């Protein structure tokens, strides 16, 4: 149990950011010097600009200049190096906090990173230990101000959200506990005071409480309440003494509060997930930096910069690409009218000239996108970023959204939803993997449910198998260039076979039946696919043809973005989609772009190795010093850890292995895009008509002919 607990502790403490930020070519509002694999750790105002600490080194940002890498830092957090993460400056002196030593280092960047002597801090009550290793809890914020260090912890020793606010003198002595409940952010204030932002009630989203704290007296004074709600982990705070204005974060918005307590919206932050330790920094009066999970955004705090008209997206939700795009458009409010991308009513809205939305998001299969473009219901995009994106796409994807070289509908995502098999378990039981729908139905009918090895982890319903059947038939017809016809002897025969399938009853309230030949899975995730491959092919996607001897039918769901021709925000819409596609990550790009990486390594691979080495040394030390049964147990753990270390590191080397990259490219080469014909068959009532045949209410051939007749009527009407 010791090793598992320690690994979990390391996993939590090493998550300095939610993921690596990506460098983008865009306006100066976004500072993104972060290349692949870099992580933002901390930042502070410095010499008229901003000093940012990434896993690569120290960057300095000055207004109207590109970020400059002042010095690279090759040290490790784990080898005793004077490494620092969280940054602060006071009176021209730079300080950095070491996340695993619980110590502060004064430092200079003249001639490279020049650390002074470590200043250890007494963090009693804030140390995680398991008998093998002791690791300090990570502060959410670190500040040097008016001759003292301040460290804010969001969680207490027991994992609760009460947290702690500690202060020390610059020698690391004179520890003081500041007993103000639920403090979430702090910032320098007037006349040596500290400004504190607190929740009213732990974990409850609502207005926050502002207080000024006088360190010399140990007293605090209530300043007031925020007019907008704050959240535990995204409650940025700044004070601009030049403007005598408090700035705080509420969700993905930045608000200003003047001396009189009047508040106003001043910027849209793009992301509501603030990078706690990086926080906010005042570069100069009226100009601030906001650290978040994607990088660093530079914000003007003048309300006049805001656009009076929002950019409205019909369908979709704020994913990471959206956050990156929005972070480049701080003056524009961006909102969504629906959570999902839905095409229902879209054409009617176009016919009526509706201008209540500017962009729309839909799936290729939801409606006839060719007709949408031909009828002028999508305005062509014009931007270098979008053109570059379209030129890199697989030809079928580019064709789906283009007319005469112009991009009208921009593919932004491709997903697959296959069956999954435990390939190793099939081999262990001496069973052949089905290679067609016919063989799948036969296996379901013949497989004995012995109670030890279930066939399905979550058994499909008859309705789900029916949908798989007719969708596969549609995909087969598209691939072969044949018109849709269900009164075909081949389809009728398969429908009859499905009618003979008897599924074992299963109560969804029961525990999931683990160890099944067909494990449950959702959309195909390249990262998970690589992991399962590395650890024994426990979950392989299975794409089946209709008949034995035919090629598999991987059906691809394509998500598109289009522009409402009636929108009054054409420039903002173009800009948003341009930034959105530029933010496409390497993993998502595997199913979009013809060319790309041969494999994708873990961004934190070196840190994983360092962490493993550190834990190994700690385990060796604990085994040497232990006695009796504990010593035997630790020695066994040590032997197991040493024996598996290199193998486990190699298995975790790739985020997406070269083998999986090659398989994804093969999938895209064979993919059948789910287009409007799938929606037509669904609208014709395929499930209900064919379902009546399965339940004995109609003959199989009769049901197939009825579906063909209904489908012909729909096609004629749409023409």
N, C-alpha and C positions, 0 to 999 in steps of 0.2 A: 504493500500500500504506500510505502514511503516514496518509492520512485514515481508512482503515478501522480501523487499529490505534488511532488516537486516539479514534475514536468508541466502540470497545470499552472503552477505559480509562474514558471518561466514563460509559458505561453501568454499569460495575462500581462506580465510586465514588459514583454518584448513588443507588444502591440502599441508602438508609439504613435502610429497613425493608422487609419482604416485601410490604407493602401497607397501604393506609389502614385504620385502625381505625374502628369505628363506635360512635356513642354509643348506649348502651342504658339503658333505665330498669330499674334493678335495685338490689340491695343495695350497701352501701358497700364491699364487698370489691373491687369493680371500679372503678377510676378510669378513666373513658373520656371525657375532655372533647373527644375528637377528632371533629370534624365531617367531612363529606365532603371528601376531598382533603387532610386534614391528615396529617402524618407525625410519629411520635415520633422525636426525635433523641437526647435525653439527659435525665437526671434526677439529682438529688442531694438528700440531706437538707438542710433549710433552715428555720431559725427555728421549730423544733418541729413541722415538717411535711415536705412534699415539694415540691421545685421541679421542674417538668417543662418541657422545651423542646420545642415542636412547631413545625411549619412556620408556624403562625399567630403564635406568641409564647410568653410564659412564663406558665404556670399555677402557682398555689400551692394545695396541698392541706393542709388542717388537719382533724384528726379530727372527725367528726360535723358537717362542713360540706361544702357543695358546692364543687368546684374553682372558684377565682377566676382569671380572666384578668388578670394584673397589668399586662401591657403587650403590645400587638401589636408585631411587628417586621416592617417592610416592606423591609428591606435584602435584598440578594442575595448569595449565596456567590460570585458571578462578577464583580462590578463593583468589587471592592476594598473593600467595606464591612467594618466590624469585626464581621462576623457570627460567631456561635458555634453549635456543635452539642452536642458532648459537654460535660457540666457536672461540676464538682466544687467542694467548699467545704472550706476549712481555716482554723480559727480565726476564723470569721465572715466571711472573705473569699471571694467567689465568683470562680470562674475558668471560662472557656469556651475550648474548642479550636476553631480555625478549620480546617475540613477541607481547604481548598485553598491556604491560605497556609502551613500548617505552623507556626502561631504560636498563642500563648496570649494571651487578653485578660483582665485583671482587670476586673471590672465591678460596678456597683451597680444595683439596681432602684428606688432612691429617685427618684421623679419620672420613671419610665420607664427604659429601658435606657441606662445611662451607662457606656460603656467607657473604660478607661484606655488607656495606650500599649501597642501590640503588643509581645509578648515573643517574638522569633523563636527557633526551635529549630534546632539543627544536626541535620538528618535525612539526612546523607550515607549513601549505601547504601540508602536507602528512598525514592528518587525514581524515578517512572516517567517516561521521556522517549522521544520518537519523532522528534526533530528539529524538531517544530513546537511542542509543548507539553511542559512538565515539571510533573507533578502528584505531590504527596507520597502515599505509601501511607497508607491509612486505618488508624489504630490501632483495635483492638478495645476498648480500655479506656483511660481517662484519669483520673489520680488526683493530687490535691495532698494531701500528708501530711507532717507534721513538717518543714516547710520545704523540701520538694522536690517537683518534678513527676515523675510516673511515666507512661510510655507503653508499652503492651503491644501488639505486633504479632503476629498469628497466623502471618503468612507472611513468609518472607525475600525478598530481592531477586529470586531466581529462581523464586518461586512455591511453594517448598517449605513444609512445615509446621513447620519448626524454629522460625521466628519470632525476635523480638527483644524484650528488655525493657530500656528505656533510662530513665535518670533525669537530671534537670537541677536546678540550683538555681533559685530563684525569679526570677533575672535571666536565665534561659535559658542560662547558661554551665555550666561544669563538667559536661560530658556524661560519663556513666558507662554502660558496658555491663555489665549484670548477667548473668553467665554461668551461668545455671541452665537446663537444657534443658527444652523442651516445656512452658513455663509457659502455662496457659490462663486463669487468673483470679487477681486480686490483691485484697486488702482490708486496711484498717488493722487493726493487731493491738495487742498490749500494749506499753507502754513505748517508743513510737516505732518498733516493729518493723513489718515488712510481712509479711502472711500470703500465701503463694503456694500455688496448687493446680496441679499438673503431671500430665501424662500419663506413664505409664511407658514407653510405646512409641508413636511417632507414628502417629496414625490408628487405633490399636487400642483398641476399647472395653474398658475394664477398670477396676479400682480406681485412684484417683488418689493422688498423693503430696502430702502437706501439709508445707510448710517455713516456718519463720520466718526472715526476713532482717533483719540488723542493718545499716542503712545506714552508720553511723559507722565500723564495722569492716570492712564489706564481706564479712561472714561470714554463713553460713546454718546453721540447725539443723533437722534432720528432726523433725517433730512426729508423724508417723505416716502411715497409709494410710486412705483412705475405705473404708467397708464396702460401698459400692455403686459400680457403674461410673460413670464420667464420660465425656462426649463432647466432642469438640474445640470445637464451636461452641455448646454449651449446658451449660456447667459453671459456673453461678452460684456466688458465694462471698460470705459475710458473716461478721463476728465481732461478737457482742453482748457488750461488756465487762461489762455489768450482770449477765448470766447466765453469763459466762465460757463461752460456747457458740459453736461454729463451725457455720454453716449452709452446706450446699452442695446443688446441684441434681443429681439423677440422673434423666435422662429428664424425665418430667412430675411428679416427686415432689421434695419438699424434706425433707432429713434434718438432724437436729441431732446434733452430736457434743460431749459434755461434756468436762470436764477430765480425766476418767478414761479417755476414749476410747470410752465407751459411746454407741451411736447409736440413734436412734429416728426414725420417720416422723412429721412434724409437719404437713404440708400437701400437698394435691394442687394442682399448678400449672395444670392445664387444658391447657397447651401445653408441649411439650418443646423448643420453639424459642425460646430466650432471645434477647432483643434485646441483643446483645453490648455495645455502647457504653452502652446504658441500664442494663444489668446489674441489680444489686440495690442497695437502699438501706435503711439502718436508720433508720426514722422515730423510734422510741423503743425501749427495751428491750421485747422481746416483740411488736413490730409492724414488719413489713418490707414493702417494695415490690418487685415483680418486674416488670421491663420485658420485654415479648415482642412478637411481630409483630402482635398485636391491640390493644395498648394497655398499660395498667399495672394490675396486680392487687395489692391490698393484702391481706396475709396475717397472721393471728394465728399465733404460733409455739408455742401451747400444744397439746400432743398431745391433751388431753382434748376439744378441739373436734372431733376426727375422729369420724365415724360408724362404728359397729362393723359395719354391713352395707353391702356394695357395691351399687351400682346396675348391673344387668347388662342389656346390650342384645343381643338375638339378631339377628345379622346387622349389616351396616354396617361402618364404619371411622371413625377419628377425622379428619374433614374440618374445614375452618375453622369451620363453624358449631358443630360439636361442641366445638372448642377454646374458642370464645366462651362456650358454655353451661357447659362444665366450669369455666371460670375464675370463674364466678359461684357455684360450689358447691365451695369448697375443702375442705369437711369431708367430702365424699363421694368415695369411690373409684368410678370409672366404668370398666367393662370391657366388652369385646365377646367373645361366644362364637364368632362366625364372622366371617370377613372379608367375605364376600358376604352380601347379603340372600337367604335361601333360605326358601321356604315348606314344603319337604319336611318332613313330620312335625309341622308346626305344629298342625294340627287335632287330631292324636292326642295331642299334649302337653296341649292344652286339655281334651280329654275325660278324660284321666287326672289332671287337676288339678295339673300340674307347675308348681312355683313357683321353678325354678332360674333363671329370667330374669324381668325386670320389663317391659321394652319389647321390641318386635320391629319389624323393618324388612323390608318386602317390596315386590315390584312388584305393581301392580294385576292384571297378567295371570297371576300365578302360581297363584292359586286364586280360588274364588268368594267375593269379599269381601262380597257381599250375604248369603250364607249365614253367613259368619263373624260378621257383626253380628247377624243374626236369631237365631242360636243362642246369643248371649251370650258369644262367644269374644273379645270386645274390650270393655274397660271404657271408659265415656265419660270424656273429658277435661273438666276444669273449671278454666279459668283465663282471665283477661281477654285475655292475649296470644294464646292459641290461638283464642279466639272472634273476635278482631279479624282474625287471619290467615285463618280460614275465611270470614269475611264479605267479604274482599277477593278471594277466589279466583274464577276463571272458574266459571260455574254448573255445568258438567259435572264439574269437579274437586271442588267442594264436595259435589255430590250423591253422588260416588263414596265419600265417607267419612262421610256424615251419615245420621242417622235421626231424624225428627221434631224437627229443629233441634239435636240433640246431635251433637257431634263424636266419633266412635269411631275413625276412621282418618284421620290428618292427612296430606294431600299435602305433601311437602316438596321435590320435584324433578320436573321434566318434561324429558324428553330426546327428540330425534328422531335417527334414524340413516338419512339418505337416501342415494341415489346422488348423485354430484357430477359436474358438467360444467364444462369450460373453455369458457365461452360465447363468449369472444373468438376462440378457435381454431375453434370450429364456424363462426362467421361468416367467418373467414379462408379456410377450406376450402370455403365455399359449401354446407355441409351443414345440413339441417334438424334441429333438436333433436327427438328423439322425444317424442311427446305421449301415449303409451299403452304398455302392456306389449307389445301386438302390434307396434307400430313399433320398440320396443327390440329385440325378437327378430329382426325383419326386418333392422335395421341390423347386428346381430352377424353374421347370415348373409351379408349382401351386402358388408360393408366389406372392402376389400383391405388386407391387412397389408403396406404398402409399405416398412416398416422405418424410415421417417422420422417418421411421426406414428402412434404406436400408438393403438389404440382405447382400451384400458384400461391405466392405470399398473400396477395389480395385477389381472390378469384374474380374473373370478369363475369359480368352478367351476359345473358343471352343478347340483350340490346347492344352491349358494347361489341360483342363478336359480330353482330349484324352490321354495325357501322363500319367495322374493320373490313368486312366483306365488300360492301358496296363501294366504299371509298377506294379500296384496292382495285375494284373493277373500273372505276372512273380513271384512276391513275394509269392502269393498263391501256385503256382506250386512248388516252392522251398520248402515251408513249408510242403506241402503234399508229397514231394518226387516224384512228377509226372514230366514227360517230358513236355517241352513247346509245347503246341498245342493250336492255336488260333481258329481253325475251330471247336470249341466246342460249342454246342448249348447254354451253359450258357454265354460264352463270346459274341457270336454273338447277343444274346438277349440284353445284356447290351449295345453293340455297337448300335443296333437299337434304344434303348431308348435314348442314347446320341444324336442320330441323330434327335430326336424330341425336344430336349432341345433348347429353344430360350432365348438367353441372352439379357438383357436390354442393349441398347447402352450406352456407357460411354466414355466421352472425357477425356483422361489422362491430358489434360491441365486444366481441371476444378479442383476446390478445392477437397481435399480428403473428402469422405463422412463419417464423423465421426459418432459414435454411431451405427455401423452396427452389425448385428447378427454374421457375420463372419469378425472380424477385420483382418487387414493385418499384417503379421509377417514373419520374415525370419527364420534362424536357431533357433532351440529351445535353449533358454538361461536360465539355471537354476536360475540365479539371478533374471531375469525379471519374470520368472514363479512364484517364491516365492513372489515377490512384488505384482503381480496381484492377487495372492491368498490372501495375507494379506489384500488387499484393496477391495475385493469383487468379486473375480473370474471373472474378466473382460476379461481375455484372457487365455483360457484353450486350450491346444493342443488337436487336434482331429485326432485319427488314426482309419480309417474305414476298415472293411473287405469288400470283394467283395459282399458277400451275407449275408442277415440277419441270425443271429444265429451262425455265425462263429466268431472266435476270431479276434480282430483287428490286422492290419498288420503294425506295426511300422518298417519302412525301414531305416536302419542305414547306413550312409556313413562312411567308415573307411579309414583314411589316414595312409599310411605306409611309412617307410623309409627303403631303401635298399642300399647295397654297390656294386658298380661296380666291378666285378671280375678282370677287367683290370686296376683298379686304382693302382697307385704307392704310394698311401698315406694310406695304410691299417691301420697303427697304429693311424694316426691322425683321420681317419674316425671312427674307433672304439671309440676313446676317445671322439669325438664330440657327437656321438649318446648316449654314456654312460652319459655324462653330460646333454644332452638334456632331456632324460627320467627321470633322477634324479630331474630335475627342474619341473616336472609335478605338477601343483598346485592341491589343494584339489578339487576345482570345476571341473576342467577338468578330474580329477581322478574318479569322480563319474560314468562316463560312460565307464571307462576303467577297474577299479579294482573291484573285487568281494567284497572286504572288505574295509571299510573306515569309515569316521565319520558318526554318526547318524544324525547330523545336523551341519551346519557351521554358527557360529555367526559372526556378523560384527566385524572386527578387532578393530574399533574405537568406540565400543559401550559405554565404560565409558566416552570417550571424548564427544560423542553425548549427554549423560546425563548431563555432566558438562556444555556444551554449552547451553542446553535448560534451565538449572537452572539459569545460568547467565543472559540469555535473559529475563527470567521471572522476576527476581529481577529488571532489568533495566526497564522493562515495568511497573512494580508496581510503581517504583520511578517516572517515567514520568507521570503516571496517577495521582499521588498525587500532583504533582507540576503544572499540566496543568489547564487551565480554560476554561469555556464556552463549545463550540461545540467540540474543540479539546479534552477536558477532557472526554466528553461523548463518543467520538470515541475511545479514548485510553482505557476507562473502558470496552467498548464492546469487544475490541481486547483482553484485559486481561482476561475477563470472558471466551471467546472462547478458548483462549490458555490454561487456567487452566483446563477447562472441558475436553479438548482433549489430554492433555500432556501425561498422563500415557498410554492411548490407542495408541497414535501415536508412543511412544517409544517402546511399545511392538510389534507393527506392523513392526517397523524397526529393531527389535532385530536380526533377522537372515539374513545372506547373502543368505543362502539356508536353508529353513525350513526342519524339520524332515519329514513332509508330502511329500514335493517335493523330498527329498532324497529317500524315500521309493518308490515313483512313478517312479523315474529314474531307480532304481534297478529292478522294475517290467518291465519297458520298455526293459531293457537289457536282461531280462529273456525271453521275447517274441520276441525280435528283429529278423528281417530277414536281413542279411547282403547283401548289394548291391554288388554282385560279377560280374564276366565277362558275365554272362548270360544277364544281363540288357544291357550291351554294345553290345552283339551279336544281340539282338532284335532291338536296335537302328540302328546298322549298316545294318540290313536287310531292313531298310526303313519303320519301323512301322508307323511313323508319316505321311509320304506321302501316303503310300498304304492305311492305314485305313482312312486317311483324304479324299481320293477320294470317299470312301463310304459315308462319312458324307455329302459331297457336292453333292451326287447323281450321280457321274461319274462312279460308280461301285456298284455292289450289295454287301451287307454286308457279306454274306457267301463267295462270290467270293473273296473279299478282304482278308478275314481271311485265306482262302486256299493259296492265293498268298503269304501272309506273311509267312506261314508255309513252303512253298517251298523255298523261299529265305533264310529263317533261316536254313533249312537243308543243303543248299549249303554252307553257311558260316561255319557251324559246321564241315562239311566234309573237307573243305579247311583247317581249323585250326587244325584239327586232323593230 
